[in-house]
């Protein structure tokens, strides 16, 4: 393939732009905010699970407290009815009086036991409510950090995307002045060779593979016509000759 020396040198400009696009893509993929968000979101998910568990426990203890208080109220009402019967004098039989008094004593003990249960449940519920408050605050704090990191990530993405658009536009303008066949060859090599399709020959060294050309290779390059598109024997990239090639 042949191409004007100026077009071959212009190919290096395209290569520089492609390197910049690769760098921008790498930067976008590896923003520190992305790793930060991964950690924060994992922590947020864990804390939300803990919060749901705590809220469920608080709801369970609330129902348990309501049931225990209802049990106390039922015993209290029954004791009140028995006490009213006792105080009314309607029960005159010594045996019935003794039975009523024993029941009142039993109800008083039962009420005391149930009130102890209510207190124990209330203590557990208060501890669970405090746990819910702590976890709620923790979730809100982490969510604030997530929102902040998300904002910084989006701002960085916008900045990178704007630069990518600028570089792509510059590449389009540069490529427009280069023969299609040369660009096609360059793109094919660039795809195969890790993003580098053309390299400058500088001081007898290919800047693509960083290897110095041996004497036979140098002689072949020297003998090639100025418009000949030469390739590096080591990496197969287009070898662009300049006044600094050392030929």
Buried (B, 14 or more C-beta within 10 A) or exposed (E): EBBEBEBBBBBBBBBBBBEBBBBBEEEBEEBEBBEBBEEBBEBBEEBBEBBEEBBEBBEEBBEBBEEBBEBBEEBBEBBEEBEEBBEEEEBEEEEEEEEBEEBBEEBEEBBEEBBEBBEEBBEBBEBBBEBBEBBBEBBEEBBEBBEEBBEBBEEBBEEBEEBBEEBEEBBEEBBEEBBEEBBEBBBEBBEEBEBBBBBBBBEBBBBBBEBEBEEEBBEEBEEBEEEBBBBBBBBBBBBBBBEEBBB
